[in-house]
């Protein structure tokens, strides 16, 4: 372990201990950056060079970790952290194949185990032969810390404004927090060592070979898929005739309203899209491959299936749009619609791979998933839901104040535009959550929470619980 790697590892542990004890926000990104430096230094010491895809994965990982700093909602932030772990593993291992993309995250766990011995050997070698190099640095760091503590205390006691600024910028550490801070320090160092070890000596998951399935004859392979294509074509013909034919056509054909018709089939169409991807994967495994004619035949049959499935995707999204028009937008409806859009993108990528080659397909699909998660977080689902429902209230006076109690602080700017008393009732749940949280340091507070606090500080909630209860804010819950 080199000196830069060691220093970056210790800084990662310190940042984790100081910045993550109060929650995740900008502190998570600040704690990960030194770990990236440790991995880069370890890779350079092992004479590994960064390739373009490695840089793409690393930048994407850091971009995803910015989502918890921007959004208060837990769902987009959790997805972003998981996607960041995937991109970080891809950056460390440089995987290109499906086994590499799917198994790279497991390599980080292996590196965490072997990294402990690697780090210990590095520390022993440095302490034995290079004392004259690292001891002056350690002394300088200790003297700098002592000077900062001494003069910082003096300046803080001399000026109240400087003391407030210093108090806002520095972590508030108490004796009671000692155990959790120690655990976070060790965990931060542990993860930084794992990243450095994986960067220096990654497992070669791409060397895992998956043997292709037994090739089938054209008739045996194509007959089930042709039948499936005919079924899809018939279903899509009905969809084009009924779903896009107008309100009267829907009533005439089904006896249902638009909203009832939309609600009836969205989830089935979502599952149909997922199962189609499974069918395509299995079909490719057992496809005939005796020559160029077989390859063209496979492309035509599966290309038709992909095109027909794209129509199913459009139908599912149309159903969701109709349902939202009738009943309003929710975070669940935003999430599943976003997933359906991404599945449609995967189908387009599969079709492109059939034309241009599938060598880059695993990495492109992994990148598209991470980009979708990043866009989902940056667009703020809770903010979108609040925007749509406020616009709906302004148009027809319909609003579900009880649902707003479950939204995060990201929804506050949109809900702030409601008239009173609806505004106060809509913001009550966010205000109570912020009150329970108390004072939160800057490194643990998202931009969404900061904006909500500012809004509620300038225009506090005014309506009483009784008024909000009469407006349906608390639904049918007995305690209200």
C-alpha positions in Angstrom: 0.0 0.0 0.0 1.5 3.3 -1.1 1.6 6.5 0.9 -1.1 8.2 -1.1 -3.4 5.2 -0.8 -2.8 5.0 2.9 -3.5 8.7 3.4 -6.6 8.6 1.3 -7.8 5.6 3.2 -7.4 7.3 6.6 -9.1 10.4 5.2 -12.0 8.3 4.0 -12.4 6.9 7.5 -12.3 10.3 9.1 -14.8 11.7 6.7 -17.1 8.8 7.3 -16.8 9.2 11.1 -17.3 13.0 11.0 -19.9 13.4 8.2 -22.1 10.3 8.2 -23.0 10.1 11.9 -26.0 12.5 11.4 -27.3 11.1 8.2 -26.6 11.0 4.5 -26.4 14.1 2.4 -23.4 15.9 0.9 -21.3 14.1 3.5 -21.7 10.8 1.6 -20.2 12.2 -1.5 -17.4 13.9 0.4 -16.6 10.6 2.2 -16.4 8.6 -1.1 -14.1 11.0 -2.9 -11.0 10.1 -0.9 -11.8 6.4 -1.4 -11.8 7.1 -5.2 -8.4 8.7 -4.8 -7.1 5.6 -2.8 -8.3 3.3 -5.6 -6.7 5.5 -8.3 -3.4 5.6 -6.5 -3.5 1.8 -5.9 -4.2 1.2 -9.6 -1.4 3.5 -10.7 1.0 1.8 -8.3 0.0 -1.6 -9.9 0.6 0.0 -13.3 -3.1 -0.3 -14.3 -4.2 2.5 -16.7 -7.7 4.0 -16.7 -9.6 3.2 -19.9 -12.5 5.3 -21.2 -15.2 3.0 -19.8 -13.5 3.1 -16.5 -13.7 6.9 -16.4 -17.3 6.8 -17.5 -18.2 4.4 -14.6 -16.2 6.5 -12.1 -17.9 9.7 -13.1 -21.3 8.1 -13.1 -20.7 6.7 -9.6 -19.9 10.1 -8.2 -22.9 11.7 -10.1 -25.2 9.1 -8.6 -23.9 9.8 -5.1 -24.9 13.5 -5.6 -28.6 12.4 -5.6 -28.8 12.1 -1.8 -27.2 15.5 -1.5 -30.0 17.0 -3.7 -33.1 15.0 -2.9 -34.7 14.3 0.5 -36.8 11.3 -0.7 -35.4 8.0 0.4 -36.5 5.9 -2.6 -34.5 7.8 -5.3 -31.5 8.1 -3.0 -31.5 4.4 -2.2 -31.7 3.5 -5.9 -28.9 5.9 -6.6 -26.6 4.4 -3.9 -27.2 0.9 -5.2 -26.5 2.0 -8.8 -23.4 3.8 -7.6 -22.1 0.5 -6.1 -22.7 -1.2 -9.4 -20.8 1.5 -11.4 -18.0 1.6 -8.8 -17.6 -2.2 -9.1 -17.5 -1.9 -12.9 -14.9 0.8 -12.7 -12.7 -1.3 -10.4 -12.9 -4.5 -12.4 -13.3 -3.2 -16.0 -15.9 -5.8 -16.8 -17.3 -6.2 -20.4 -19.3 -9.4 -20.5 -22.6 -10.3 -18.8 -20.9 -12.4 -16.1 -18.5 -9.5 -15.5 -21.3 -6.9 -15.3 -23.5 -9.1 -13.0 -20.7 -10.5 -10.7 -18.5 -7.4 -10.4 -20.2 -6.2 -7.2 -19.2 -9.6 -5.6 -15.6 -8.8 -6.3 -15.7 -5.9 -3.9 -16.5 -8.3 -1.1 -13.6 -10.5 -2.0 -11.3 -7.5 -2.2 -12.5 -6.5 1.3 -11.3 -9.8 2.7 -8.0 -10.0 0.9 -7.4 -6.3 1.3 -6.9 -6.5 5.0 -3.9 -8.7 4.6 -2.7 -6.5 1.7 -3.0 -3.3 3.8 -1.3 -4.9 6.8 1.7 -6.0 4.7 1.9 -2.5 3.2 1.9 -0.9 6.6 4.6 -3.2 7.9 6.8 -2.5 5.0 6.4 1.2 5.3 6.9 1.3 9.0 10.0 -0.8 8.8 12.0 0.9 6.0 10.5 4.3 5.4 10.2 5.8 8.9 12.3 8.8 7.9 9.7 9.5 5.1 6.4 9.2 6.9 7.3 10.3 10.4 7.9 14.0 9.5 4.6 14.0 7.7 2.8 12.6 10.7 4.4 15.2 13.0 3.5 18.0 10.6 -0.2 16.8 10.5 -0.3 16.7 14.3 1.2 20.2 14.7 -1.3 21.6 12.1 -4.2 20.0 13.9 -3.0 21.4 17.2 -2.7 24.9 15.7 -6.1 24.8 14.2 -7.7 23.7 17.4 -5.9 26.3 19.5 -6.4 29.4 17.2 -9.9 28.2 16.1 -10.9 28.1 19.8 -9.5 31.6 20.4 -11.1 33.2 17.4 -14.5 31.5 18.1 -14.4 32.9 21.7 -13.5 36.4 20.3 -16.2 36.7 17.7 -19.7 35.3 18.0 -20.3 35.5 14.2 -17.2 33.5 13.5 -18.2 31.0 16.2 -21.6 30.5 14.6 -19.9 30.0 11.2 -17.4 27.6 12.7 -20.1 25.7 14.5 -22.2 25.3 11.3 -19.2 24.0 9.3 -17.7 21.6 11.8 -19.3 18.4 13.0 -20.9 18.3 16.4 -19.3 15.4 18.2 -20.3 14.2 21.7 -19.0 11.5 23.9 -22.3 9.6 23.4 -21.6 9.5 19.7 -18.1 7.9 20.2 -19.0 4.3 19.5 -20.9 5.0 16.3 -18.2 7.3 15.1 -15.5 4.6 15.7 -17.6 2.1 13.7 -18.0 4.6 10.9 -14.3 5.3 10.8 -13.5 1.6 10.6 -16.1 1.0 8.0 -14.9 3.9 5.9 -11.3 2.6 6.1 -12.5 -0.9 5.3 -14.4 0.1 2.2 -11.5 2.3 1.0 -9.1 -0.6 1.4 -11.5 -2.9 -0.5 -11.7 -0.4 -3.4 -7.9 0.1 -3.5 -7.3 -3.7 -3.4 -9.8 -4.3 -6.2 -8.3 -1.5 -8.3 -4.8 -2.9 -7.8 -5.7 -6.6 -8.3 -9.2 -7.1 -9.7 -10.9 -10.4 -10.2 -11.2 -11.2 -13.9 -14.9 -12.0 -14.1 -14.8 -11.7 -17.9 -12.8 -14.9 -18.0 -15.9 -16.8 -16.9 -17.2 -18.5 -20.0 -20.9 -19.4 -20.4 -21.3 -22.1 -22.9 -24.0 -21.4 -25.5 -27.1 -23.6 -25.5 -27.6 -26.3 -28.0 -28.6 -24.8 -31.4 -32.1 -25.7 -32.5 -33.4 -26.1 -36.0 -35.3 -23.2 -37.6 -38.7 -24.9 -37.3 -38.2 -26.0 -33.7 -36.8 -22.6 -32.7 -39.0 -20.3 -34.7 -42.5 -21.9 -34.3 -43.1 -20.8 -30.7 -41.8 -17.3 -31.4 -43.9 -16.9 -34.6 -47.0 -17.9 -32.6 -46.0 -15.4 -29.9 -45.6 -12.7 -32.5 -49.0 -13.4 -33.9 -50.5 -13.1 -30.4 -48.7 -9.8 -29.8 -49.9 -8.5 -33.2 -53.5 -9.4 -32.4 -53.3 -7.8 -29.0 -51.7 -4.6 -30.4 -54.4 -4.4 -33.1 -57.0 -4.3 -30.4 -55.1 -1.8 -28.4 -54.8 0.6 -31.4 -58.5 0.2 -32.2 -59.8 0.5 -28.6 -57.3 2.3 -26.4 -56.5 5.0 -29.0 -60.0 5.1 -30.6 -61.6 7.5 -28.2 -63.9 7.5 -25.2 -67.0 6.3 -27.0 -65.0 3.4 -28.5 -63.8 2.3 -25.1 -67.3 2.3 -23.7 -68.7 0.5 -26.7 -66.0 -2.2 -26.6 -65.6 -2.9 -22.9 -68.4 -1.1 -20.9 -65.7 0.5 -18.8 -64.5 4.1 -18.4 -61.1 5.2 -19.6 -59.8 5.1 -16.0 -61.2 1.7 -15.3 -59.9 0.3 -18.5 -56.4 1.8 -17.9 -56.2 0.4 -14.3 -57.3 -3.0 -15.5 -54.3 -3.8 -17.5 -51.2 -1.7 -16.8 -49.6 -4.2 -14.4 -50.2 -7.1 -16.8 -48.5 -5.2 -19.6 -45.6 -4.4 -17.4 -45.1 -8.1 -16.6 -45.5 -8.9 -20.3 -42.7 -6.6 -21.1 -40.4 -8.2 -18.5 -41.3 -11.7 -19.6 -40.6 -10.8 -23.2 -37.0 -9.9 -22.3 -36.6 -13.3 -20.7 -38.0 -15.0 -23.8 -35.5 -13.0 -26.0 -32.6 -14.0 -23.7 -33.6 -17.7 -23.9 -34.2 -17.5 -27.6 -30.8 -16.2 -28.2 -29.2 -19.0 -26.2 -30.8 -21.7 -28.3 -31.0 -19.9 -31.7 -29.8 -21.6 -34.9 -26.4 -20.5 -35.9 -25.1 -22.6 -38.7 -24.5 -19.6 -41.0 -25.3 -16.1 -42.2 -28.8 -17.1 -43.2 -29.6 -18.4 -39.7 -28.3 -15.1 -38.2 -30.5 -13.0 -40.5 -33.5 -15.3 -39.7 -33.0 -14.8 -35.9 -32.7 -11.1 -36.3 -35.9 -10.9 -38.3 -38.0 -13.0 -35.9 -36.6 -11.4 -32.7 -36.7 -7.9 -34.3 -40.4 -8.3 -35.0 -41.0 -9.4 -31.4 -39.1 -6.4 -30.1 -41.1 -4.0 -32.3 -44.4 -5.5 -31.2 -43.3 -5.4 -27.6 -42.5 -1.7 -28.0 -46.2 -1.2 -28.9 -47.1 -3.0 -25.7 -44.8 -0.6 -23.8 -46.6 2.4 -25.5 -49.9 0.9 -24.6 -48.9 0.5 -21.0 -47.7 4.1 -20.7 -50.9 5.3 -22.4 -53.0 3.4 -19.8 -50.9 5.0 -17.0 -51.5 8.4 -18.5 -55.3 7.8 -18.6 -55.2 6.6 -15.0 -53.3 9.6 -13.8 -55.7 11.9 -15.5 -58.5 10.3 -13.6 -57.0 9.8 -10.2 -53.8 11.9 -10.0 -50.1 11.1 -9.9 -48.4 9.2 -7.1 -44.8 8.2 -6.5 -45.6 4.6 -7.2 -47.1 5.5 -10.6 -44.1 7.6 -11.5 -41.8 4.8 -10.5 -43.5 2.0 -12.5 -43.9 4.3 -15.5 -40.2 5.1 -15.4 -39.4 1.4 -15.2 -41.6 0.7 -18.2 -39.8 3.5 -20.2 -36.4 2.0 -19.3 -37.6 -1.5 -20.4 -38.6 0.1 -23.7 -35.1 1.5 -24.0 -33.6 -1.9 -23.4 -35.7 -3.3 -26.2 -34.3 -0.6 -28.5 -30.8 -1.4 -27.4 -31.3 -5.1 -28.2 -32.6 -4.2 -31.6 -29.5 -2.0 -32.2 -27.3 -4.8 -31.0 -28.9 -7.1 -33.6 -27.8 -4.6 -36.3 -24.4 -3.3 -35.1 -23.2 -6.2 -32.9 -23.7 -7.1 -29.2 -20.2 -6.8 -27.9 -20.9 -3.6 -26.0 -24.5 -4.5 -25.1 -23.8 -5.6 -21.4 -22.0 -2.3 -20.6 -24.5 -0.2 -22.5 -27.5 -1.7 -20.7 -25.8 -1.3 -17.3 -25.0 2.3 -18.2 -28.6 2.9 -19.3 -29.9 1.6 -16.0 -27.5 3.9 -14.1 -28.5 6.8 -16.3 -32.2 6.1 -15.7 -31.7 6.0 -11.9 -29.7 9.3 -12.1 -32.5 11.0 -14.2 -35.1 9.6 -11.8 -33.4 11.1 -8.8 -32.6 14.5 -10.5 -36.2 14.9 -11.7 -37.4 14.4 -8.1 -40.4 12.1 -8.1 -42.0 13.7 -5.1 -41.6 17.1 -6.7 -43.2 15.9 -9.9 -46.1 14.4 -8.0 -46.7 17.6 -6.1 -46.4 19.7 -9.2 -49.0 17.6 -11.1 -51.4 17.4 -8.2 -51.2 21.2 -7.6 -51.9 21.8 -11.3 -54.8 19.4 -11.1 -56.2 21.3 -8.1 -56.0 24.6 -9.9 -57.8 23.1 -12.9 -60.7 21.2 -11.3 -60.4 21.7 -7.5 -59.6 18.0 -6.8 -56.8 17.3 -4.2 -55.8 14.5 -1.9 -54.3 16.2 1.1 -54.0 13.0 3.0 -51.6 11.6 0.4 -49.3 14.6 0.7 -48.5 13.7 4.3 -46.3 10.8 2.9 -44.3 13.0 0.6 -40.7 14.1 1.4 -39.4 17.6 1.7 -38.8 17.6 -2.1 -42.5 18.4 -2.6 -42.5 21.5 -0.5 -41.8 24.1 -3.3 -44.8 22.9 -5.3 -47.1 22.5 -2.3 -46.2 26.0 -1.2 -48.2 27.4 -4.2 -51.5 26.1 -2.9 -53.9 28.5 -1.4 -54.7 28.5 2.3 -55.8 26.4 4.2 -54.9 23.7 1.6 -51.3 24.8 1.6 -50.8 24.5 5.4 -52.6 21.1 5.4 -50.5 19.8 2.6 -47.2 20.9 4.2 -48.2 19.7 7.7 -46.6 16.3 7.3 -43.3 17.7 6.0 -43.3 20.3 8.8 -43.8 17.7 11.5 -41.0 15.5 10.0 -38.6 18.4 10.0 -39.6 19.3 13.6 -38.9 15.8 14.7 -35.5 15.8 13.0 -34.5 19.1 14.8 -31.3 20.8 13.7 -29.5 19.0 11.0 -25.9 19.9 10.0 -25.2 21.0 6.5 -23.3 17.8 5.5 -26.4 15.6 6.4 -29.0 17.9 4.9 -30.2 17.5 1.3 -31.0 20.5 -0.9 -34.6 19.5 -0.9 -34.8 19.6 2.9 -33.0 22.9 3.0 -35.5 24.5 0.7 -38.4 23.0 2.7 -37.0 24.4 6.0 -36.6 27.8 4.4 -40.2 27.8 3.1 -41.6 26.7 6.5 -39.5 29.3 8.3 -40.7 32.1 6.1 -44.3 31.0 5.9 -45.1 28.6 8.8 -48.1 26.2 8.8 -51.1 28.2 9.9 -54.1 25.9 9.7 -55.1 23.9 12.7 -55.5 20.1 12.9 -59.2 20.5 13.1 -59.4 22.5 9.9 -57.1 20.0 8.1 -59.1 17.1 9.3 -62.3 18.5 7.9 -60.5 18.9 4.5 -59.5 15.2 4.6 -55.9 15.7 5.4 -55.7 12.7 7.8 -58.0 10.4 6.0 -59.8 8.0 8.2 -57.1 7.4 10.8 -58.8 7.2 14.2 -56.2 9.2 16.2 -57.3 12.3 14.3 
